[in-house]
């Protein structure tokens, strides 16, 4: 049974999709408890062949997540900084590496570590009233959960510098224009749309999706020649799976494939 180790993280399974809700009022902040719970949960989902996608959203209608609970850093303790930086990094790297499709349903403010969580997902859907920012430098810090790298990869160096170095907050519409989110919905519509996208994933072979995701993300390492080789190798490797045979057979027999994720 899928469960969260933290009361600050709610979990619900819907068919082949797991919905994760950040529930740490009043602003759905991240702390050691729910970060560890998220990493543990994604690792568990990694081993569950029945799960193809995950959707992450925020509790309520105002915050997706306001980021880190800054009370953790009030003491200026360097040891706390080391522990939290490693925890933010490992948690969001685990989320980014999830073999299935991850979708952020941004239902309000996504600030700092909240936006970094969304950046670690494959697809982002934001509601019209959402606002997105990485304001860490305004409090003498910097994004340590992949934000400097993932934001620049998505929107380019110029916009990444505007948001991180100048502290610029962007609206949902601007986020869509610059490629930070893929879609904008009406208020209250992000979760429904994210679930619709997740249901589309169910039409795809889970093994093929996983292989494609690894290849797409490999482009970030910059060695396109190696990526071309890996692409061909992954194509051939799919022929060792039951889903490959099922997919081709279903197409030729004009029926819907019954994926087994094997």
MIDRENKE-256432 format. One record per residue (C-alpha): residue number from 1; residue in three letters; chain; y, z, x. Coordinates in Angstrom, 2 decimals, m for minus. Example, Ala and Ser with C-alpha at 12.3 -4.5 7.8 and 13.67 -1.06 7.14 Angstrom:
BEGIN
R|1|ala|A|m4.50|7.80|12.30
R|2|ser|A|m1.06|7.14|13.67
***
This chain:
BEGIN
R|1|unk|A|0.00|0.00|0.00
R|2|unk|A|3.43|m0.96|1.32
R|3|unk|A|5.71|2.06|1.71
R|4|unk|A|8.80|3.20|3.55
R|5|unk|A|8.82|6.21|5.84
R|6|unk|A|12.41|6.95|4.84
R|7|unk|A|14.04|7.75|1.50
R|8|unk|A|17.01|5.73|2.77
R|9|unk|A|14.98|2.52|2.59
R|10|unk|A|13.42|1.43|m0.71
R|11|unk|A|10.51|m1.01|m0.83
R|12|unk|A|9.14|m3.15|m3.64
R|13|unk|A|6.59|m5.97|m3.55
R|14|unk|A|7.04|m8.97|m5.80
R|15|unk|A|4.15|m11.42|m5.47
R|16|unk|A|4.20|m12.56|m1.82
R|17|unk|A|7.68|m11.14|m1.17
R|18|unk|A|8.77|m7.62|m0.22
R|19|unk|A|12.25|m6.48|m1.25
R|20|unk|A|13.80|m3.91|1.10
R|21|unk|A|16.86|m2.05|m0.17
R|22|unk|A|19.12|m0.09|2.18
R|23|unk|A|19.82|3.07|0.19
R|24|unk|A|21.92|5.46|2.23
R|25|unk|A|25.03|6.27|0.17
R|26|unk|A|27.88|6.00|0.05
R|27|unk|A|28.00|2.96|2.37
R|28|unk|A|24.33|2.25|3.17
R|29|unk|A|24.83|3.12|6.82
R|30|unk|A|22.15|2.89|9.50
R|31|unk|A|20.89|5.96|11.32
R|32|unk|A|17.80|6.85|13.35
R|33|unk|A|15.79|7.58|10.22
R|34|unk|A|16.19|4.29|8.37
R|35|unk|A|16.27|2.15|11.52
R|36|unk|A|12.88|3.50|12.56
R|37|unk|A|11.65|3.04|8.99
R|38|unk|A|12.73|m0.61|8.97
R|39|unk|A|11.06|m1.35|12.30
R|40|unk|A|7.85|0.35|11.15
R|41|unk|A|7.92|m1.52|7.85
R|42|unk|A|8.41|m4.95|9.41
R|43|unk|A|5.58|m4.26|11.84
R|44|unk|A|3.35|m3.36|8.89
R|45|unk|A|4.33|m6.52|7.01
R|46|unk|A|3.53|m8.53|10.12
R|47|unk|A|m0.13|m7.56|9.68
R|48|unk|A|m0.25|m8.13|5.91
R|49|unk|A|m1.47|m11.68|5.26
R|50|unk|A|m0.43|m11.41|1.61
R|51|unk|A|3.27|m11.18|2.52
R|52|unk|A|5.10|m14.44|3.20
R|53|unk|A|8.75|m13.34|2.91
R|54|unk|A|11.02|m10.34|2.91
R|55|unk|A|14.40|m9.92|1.25
R|56|unk|A|16.80|m7.20|2.38
R|57|unk|A|19.77|m6.05|0.33
R|58|unk|A|21.98|m3.00|m0.23
R|59|unk|A|21.82|m0.41|m2.98
R|60|unk|A|24.70|m0.55|m5.45
R|61|unk|A|27.31|m3.27|m5.88
R|62|unk|A|29.81|m2.53|m3.11
R|63|unk|A|27.97|m2.30|0.21
R|64|unk|A|25.21|m4.32|1.81
R|65|unk|A|25.66|m2.00|4.77
R|66|unk|A|28.72|m0.62|6.54
R|67|unk|A|26.76|m0.43|9.81
R|68|unk|A|26.08|2.56|12.02
R|69|unk|A|26.86|6.10|10.94
R|70|unk|A|29.63|6.78|13.47
R|71|unk|A|29.02|10.53|13.27
R|72|unk|A|26.17|9.85|15.69
R|73|unk|A|28.69|8.83|18.37
R|74|unk|A|31.37|11.46|17.75
R|75|unk|A|30.17|13.68|20.60
R|76|unk|A|30.49|10.91|23.18
R|77|unk|A|26.99|11.77|24.40
R|78|unk|A|25.74|8.99|26.66
R|79|unk|A|22.11|9.87|25.91
R|80|unk|A|22.72|9.32|22.20
R|81|unk|A|24.33|5.98|23.00
R|82|unk|A|21.30|4.87|25.03
R|83|unk|A|18.87|5.92|22.30
R|84|unk|A|20.82|4.31|19.45
R|85|unk|A|21.48|1.07|21.35
R|86|unk|A|17.78|0.69|22.07
R|87|unk|A|16.90|1.52|18.48
R|88|unk|A|19.37|m0.96|16.95
R|89|unk|A|18.18|m3.62|19.39
R|90|unk|A|14.45|m3.12|18.93
R|91|unk|A|14.72|m2.84|15.13
R|92|unk|A|16.72|m6.02|14.62
R|93|unk|A|14.69|m7.92|17.23
R|94|unk|A|11.57|m6.92|15.29
R|95|unk|A|13.20|m8.18|12.09
R|96|unk|A|14.21|m11.44|13.77
R|97|unk|A|10.67|m11.92|15.07
R|98|unk|A|8.97|m11.37|11.70
R|99|unk|A|6.43|m14.19|11.30
R|100|unk|A|7.50|m14.90|7.71
R|101|unk|A|10.87|m15.82|6.22
R|102|unk|A|13.55|m13.11|6.05
R|103|unk|A|16.50|m13.44|3.68
R|104|unk|A|19.58|m11.20|3.52
R|105|unk|A|21.05|m10.79|0.03
R|106|unk|A|24.55|m9.67|0.98
R|107|unk|A|25.81|m7.90|m2.12
R|108|unk|A|29.00|m6.42|m0.69
R|109|unk|A|30.54|m5.33|2.60
R|110|unk|A|28.43|m6.21|5.67
R|111|unk|A|30.10|m4.53|8.61
R|112|unk|A|28.99|m3.88|12.19
R|113|unk|A|25.29|m3.06|12.22
R|114|unk|A|25.14|m4.15|8.59
R|115|unk|A|26.13|m7.67|9.55
R|116|unk|A|23.84|m7.52|12.59
R|117|unk|A|20.95|m6.82|10.22
R|118|unk|A|21.86|m9.91|8.20
R|119|unk|A|22.24|m11.95|11.39
R|120|unk|A|18.67|m11.02|12.34
R|121|unk|A|17.44|m12.65|9.13
R|122|unk|A|16.57|m16.33|8.81
R|123|unk|A|18.78|m17.03|5.78
R|124|unk|A|21.84|m15.28|4.36
R|125|unk|A|23.05|m15.40|0.75
R|126|unk|A|26.36|m13.66|0.03
R|127|unk|A|28.07|m12.76|m3.21
R|128|unk|A|31.58|m14.05|m3.83
R|129|unk|A|33.19|m10.66|m3.23
R|130|unk|A|31.39|m9.90|0.01
R|131|unk|A|33.24|m9.33|3.29
R|132|unk|A|31.70|m9.67|6.74
R|133|unk|A|32.88|m8.32|10.11
R|134|unk|A|31.89|m6.96|13.50
R|135|unk|A|34.72|m4.43|14.03
R|136|unk|A|33.09|m2.31|16.75
R|137|unk|A|35.79|m2.99|19.35
R|138|unk|A|38.35|m1.35|17.05
R|139|unk|A|36.61|1.99|17.67
R|140|unk|A|35.95|1.40|21.35
R|141|unk|A|32.40|0.10|20.94
R|142|unk|A|30.66|m3.26|20.78
R|143|unk|A|27.86|m4.80|18.69
R|144|unk|A|24.57|m3.67|20.27
R|145|unk|A|22.05|m4.97|17.71
R|146|unk|A|22.18|m8.61|18.76
R|147|unk|A|25.58|m9.30|17.21
R|148|unk|A|27.33|m10.89|20.20
R|149|unk|A|24.44|m13.31|20.66
R|150|unk|A|23.35|m14.08|17.11
R|151|unk|A|26.86|m14.53|15.74
R|152|unk|A|27.84|m16.94|18.52
R|153|unk|A|24.65|m18.91|17.96
R|154|unk|A|25.37|m19.31|14.25
R|155|unk|A|29.12|m19.93|14.14
R|156|unk|A|30.02|m21.03|17.67
R|157|unk|A|31.93|m19.28|20.40
R|158|unk|A|35.36|m19.66|18.85
R|159|unk|A|34.62|m17.95|15.54
R|160|unk|A|32.46|m15.35|17.27
R|161|unk|A|35.42|m14.44|19.46
R|162|unk|A|37.79|m14.32|16.47
R|163|unk|A|35.48|m11.93|14.65
R|164|unk|A|34.47|m9.74|17.62
R|165|unk|A|37.50|m9.86|19.94
R|166|unk|A|40.20|m10.04|17.26
R|167|unk|A|38.34|m7.98|14.68
R|168|unk|A|38.73|m10.68|12.03
R|169|unk|A|37.02|m10.00|8.70
R|170|unk|A|35.83|m13.06|6.78
R|171|unk|A|35.26|m13.62|3.09
R|172|unk|A|32.05|m15.01|1.66
R|173|unk|A|33.62|m18.45|1.23
R|174|unk|A|34.86|m18.53|4.82
R|175|unk|A|31.46|m17.32|5.99
R|176|unk|A|29.86|m20.28|4.23
R|177|unk|A|32.37|m22.72|5.71
R|178|unk|A|31.68|m21.58|9.27
R|179|unk|A|27.91|m21.38|8.86
R|180|unk|A|27.60|m17.60|8.83
R|181|unk|A|25.94|m17.65|5.40
R|182|unk|A|24.03|m20.50|3.79
R|183|unk|A|25.08|m19.91|0.20
R|184|unk|A|27.55|m17.97|m1.94
R|185|unk|A|26.65|m16.71|m5.41
R|186|unk|A|28.53|m15.09|m8.24
R|187|unk|A|28.88|m11.31|m8.24
R|188|unk|A|25.50|m9.67|m8.73
R|189|unk|A|23.62|m12.90|m8.01
R|190|unk|A|22.58|m12.61|m4.37
R|191|unk|A|19.24|m10.87|m4.90
R|192|unk|A|18.13|m13.25|m7.62
R|193|unk|A|19.00|m16.26|m5.46
R|194|unk|A|17.29|m14.76|m2.42
R|195|unk|A|14.15|m14.23|m4.48
R|196|unk|A|14.31|m17.84|m5.67
R|197|unk|A|14.40|m18.99|m2.05
R|198|unk|A|11.53|m16.66|m1.22
R|199|unk|A|9.51|m18.18|m4.06
R|200|unk|A|10.05|m21.60|m2.51
R|201|unk|A|8.46|m20.30|0.67
R|202|unk|A|5.27|m19.68|m1.32
R|203|unk|A|4.88|m23.45|m1.66
R|204|unk|A|4.62|m23.75|2.11
R|205|unk|A|1.69|m22.96|4.37
R|206|unk|A|2.37|m19.48|5.82
R|207|unk|A|0.81|m20.49|9.14
R|208|unk|A|2.96|m23.62|9.33
R|209|unk|A|6.10|m21.67|8.41
R|210|unk|A|5.40|m19.13|11.15
R|211|unk|A|4.86|m21.83|13.76
R|212|unk|A|8.01|m23.71|12.69
R|213|unk|A|10.09|m20.54|12.83
R|214|unk|A|8.96|m19.78|16.38
R|215|unk|A|9.84|m23.31|17.45
R|216|unk|A|13.26|m23.30|15.80
R|217|unk|A|14.14|m20.01|17.46
R|218|unk|A|12.82|m21.23|20.81
R|219|unk|A|15.79|m23.61|20.91
R|220|unk|A|18.01|m20.61|21.65
R|221|unk|A|16.41|m20.33|25.06
R|222|unk|A|17.85|m23.71|25.96
R|223|unk|A|14.79|m25.43|27.44
R|224|unk|A|14.40|m28.34|25.06
R|225|unk|A|11.75|m30.09|27.18
R|226|unk|A|9.53|m27.00|26.99
R|227|unk|A|10.25|m26.75|23.26
R|228|unk|A|9.09|m30.34|22.71
R|229|unk|A|5.82|m29.53|24.45
R|230|unk|A|5.39|m26.33|22.44
R|231|unk|A|6.08|m28.25|19.24
R|232|unk|A|3.18|m30.62|19.91
R|233|unk|A|0.90|m27.76|20.93
R|234|unk|A|1.70|m25.82|17.76
R|235|unk|A|1.00|m28.90|15.63
R|236|unk|A|m2.48|m29.21|17.11
R|237|unk|A|m3.07|m25.44|16.84
R|238|unk|A|m2.58|m25.63|13.07
R|239|unk|A|m5.80|m27.63|12.87
R|240|unk|A|m7.66|m24.42|13.70
R|241|unk|A|m6.42|m22.88|10.42
R|242|unk|A|m7.92|m23.01|6.94
R|243|unk|A|m4.48|m23.64|5.45
R|244|unk|A|m4.10|m26.92|7.32
R|245|unk|A|m7.26|m28.29|5.75
R|246|unk|A|m6.30|m26.91|2.35
R|247|unk|A|m2.81|m28.42|2.51
R|248|unk|A|m3.97|m31.93|3.28
R|249|unk|A|m6.81|m31.74|0.76
R|250|unk|A|m4.50|m30.49|m1.98
R|251|unk|A|m2.05|m33.32|m1.34
R|252|unk|A|m4.77|m35.97|m1.46
R|253|unk|A|m6.29|m34.38|m4.57
R|254|unk|A|m2.85|m34.14|m6.22
R|255|unk|A|m3.03|m30.38|m6.83
R|256|unk|A|m1.11|m27.29|m5.75
R|257|unk|A|m2.47|m25.78|m2.50
R|258|unk|A|m4.03|m22.32|m2.57
R|259|unk|A|m2.78|m20.78|0.65
R|260|unk|A|m4.86|m18.09|2.34
R|261|unk|A|m2.65|m17.48|5.38
R|262|unk|A|m5.70|m18.04|7.58
***
